[in-house]
Amino acid sequence: MTGEELGDARHDIGRAVIGRAFTHAEMAKLCGLTGFRLRSDRSNHPDAGTTLVNNGADTIRRAEKSPDGPTGPVASNVEWMLNVLDRDASREVRDAFCAAIKRRLFAAE
């Protein structure tokens, strides 16, 4: 999957599920991407040296700009979601899939 295909998938899956393109953050959440931090222990203060080095939305943005696109589990998850929506899945399967995505996206964290 190329970066351009990832961008198209983000738009297509979002339109099918919620009627608009998913944001980068929503797509990252569906793909299981979360932010992570590096912490330096060079000070006694709990927040000293804490730096946000990545978050899921940035990962999706970078993958969309890359000619190589996403890799590993992200590519697999996106392809799986596209297959459910693009194939000859029954209306019941598609509706259940869309409901599951909405629950995952909009559940209280």
Stockholm file with secondary structure:
# STOCKHOLM 1.0

chainA/1-109         MTGEELGDARHDIGRAVIGRAFTHAEMAKLCGLTGFRLRSDRSNHPDAGTTLVNNGADTIRRAEKSPDGPTGPVASNVEWMLNVLDRDASREVRDAFCAAIKRRLFAAE
#=GR chainA/1-109 SS CCHHHHHHHHHHHHHHHHSSCCCHHHHHHHTTCCCEEECCCSSSSTTTTCEEEECHHHHHHHHHHSSSCCCHHHHHHHHHHHHHHHSCCCHHHHHHHHHHHHHHHHSCC
#=GC SS_cons         CCHHHHHHHHHHHHHHHHSSCCCHHHHHHHTTCCCEEECCCSSSSTTTTCEEEECHHHHHHHHHHSSSCCCHHHHHHHHHHHHHHHSCCCHHHHHHHHHHHHHHHHSCC
//
